[in-house]
Structures are given as C-alpha cells and as structure tokens.
Amino acid sequence: MTIVNARQLEVFHAIMSSSSLTQAARMLNVSQPAISAFLKHTEDQTGVRLFHRISGRLVPTPEAEQLFPEVDRIIGQLGILDRVTQDLRTGKAGFLSVIGNATLINVLLPDFVARFHANRPDVRLRLETAYSRQIFDRVARREFDLGLVYGAGQDAQVGTKQLGSLQLVCAMRPDHPLARLKKVGLKDLAGQKLVTYGPKTPLRPNIEDIMTTLDAVVEVSLPNTACLLARAGPYVALIDSLIFQGAEFSDLAVKPFVPANRIEINLVIPKDRPRSKLSLDFEAELISGLDEGFRKGLIFAAK
C-alpha cells in the first residue's frame, strides 16, 4: 500500500496550480531542485506518471488531472485542520463546560461570558447550575471542565482555588428603620421579619451559627427572591453581597452585617489531568474580571 504524505500533496498541488516548477518552488519557499526531487520521489513511490515536459512546458498527465480534484479537497481540509489546531493552541476555539451554584452562574458569569466570547466567537460554552456536592462529583467524573462553588468544600478527587470572598449583608427598603444604620448586628435583627437562605442551600452553612439566635419568617434558595421580598414589604434580607454586583436591586438599602463573616468563592478544578488552554484562559480572565467587584467592595480578593 502506497502512502503519500502531506508534503507530497502540497508539492503536487502547487505544481498543478502554477504549471511551473519555478513558481511552485516560490509558493512553497523551497528551491526548484527540491521540488523536482519531491515530484520524482512521488512518481516513483506511486508508480504514476504525473507530468510530461512538452516544448519546455510542464504538462499534467490525464492521471494527474484525475487526482487533482481530490488533492485540492484534501489540501483545503488540511488548511482547516491547521486553523483549528492554531485556534485550540491559542484558546480561540473549542468547548468548555462550567457547572456552579446558581447565584454564581447567574450573577457572576453573564457579563464575563459576553466579554470572553467577544474575542473567541468560535468557542462553545455549556453552563449549568447545581448544588455543591453535585459540582464536585461532576467535575471529578470529567463531565465538566470547571466548577464554581461557595465555600472550599473537601473532595480528594478535585482541587479548589479561591477566587475571592463575599460578605454577609442586610438588604431592606430605604424607608425601613434599619436603613439608617451604618452596620447591622444580631441585636438589630431581633424582632425583624427576616428572610434568608434555607437549610439545604449552599450558603446556609455560613449562617448556621447566626440562625441559632434568629428566626427567619421566610427561607429562600436564591438571593434574588430575598431581595424581591425586601423590596415588597417590611422584610430584611440576610444574604451574601454578590447579588448587588449588578443594578437590579440598586433601589434597596444594603448594610454590612457584623460581625463580618466572609464567604469564599472557589473554582473547582480537576486533579491529575491536564487542562486545556481554553480552561486556563477562562480562569485567568475570570480572576481579572472580578476587579469590578473588588472596587465596589462587594467581593474581596483572595488572600
């Protein structure tokens, strides 16, 4: 079985396209003797005569004419392969999947993903929300490239990298009595209609100690719901600060909760397997993109 390599195909294609050994040599940036040697080797290897010299001109044989459409198609495919390989090497193409806690996916990522995509229009992304245990498991099983979770968590099969941390805040209508305070503490919340995270939510462990002395009249799974309630009535929402990164709830009064209770944001990364250039770029640009949150004092830099 005769196997022709890609370089031989390029030489044949260049000669057919230019009808001249000299022009073909220029196209491929090699010497004319090198082109002649490639051509002779290809003809000897395949046993097919490809060109005749007639009156000083290089004339393709009927066999060469039959081969050319197939070679032209293959050269085109090789060009596509080369571009795809280059895009993968530079992180300009490929597929990346990210799974995370709902608020992190819904609040932290939309603007960032739009910026990330602007320079990588050929990248395909998959975003999914889940609870922390599922996130660790699915990254470990290689179903997802990266995860985003509240808190560090512990799982021997994956690694975590702290991106930053959030603070607990209290949100209420501007006309609420607590809106006059600079900070809100446990004693201030006594007797208030409190809205906060339910027992099975990712952030509940961060407020468990606080809730031993407080009662919530409404428990929610998402901070959006808590903010909507605070906007609608005499409620105080005890939630993390991330939701206020955007302008959706800028009409609410937001006060730091004391004593300060920092909540980590962590990237979940696979262990014991190489990461793609795209995955590494996503991480680097996500960290860079958190600067806006740092400036607003809503997200604190990782130590």
Secondary structure, DSSP 8 states (H G I E B T S, - for coil): -----HHHHHHHHHHHHHS-HHHHHHHHTS-HHHHHHHHHHHHHHHT---EEEETTEEEE-HHHHHHHHHHHHHHHHHHHHHHHHHHHHHTSEEEEEEEE-HHIIIIIHHHHHHHHHHT-TEEEEEEEE--HHHHHHHHHTTS-SEEEEES----TTEEEEEEEEEEEEEEE-TTSGGGG-SSB-HHHHTTSEEEEE-TTSTTHHHHHHHHTS--EEEEESSHHHHHHHHHHSSEEEEEEGGGGGSSTTTTSEEEEBSS--EEEEEEEEESSS---HHHHHHHHHHHHHTHHHHHHTSEEE--
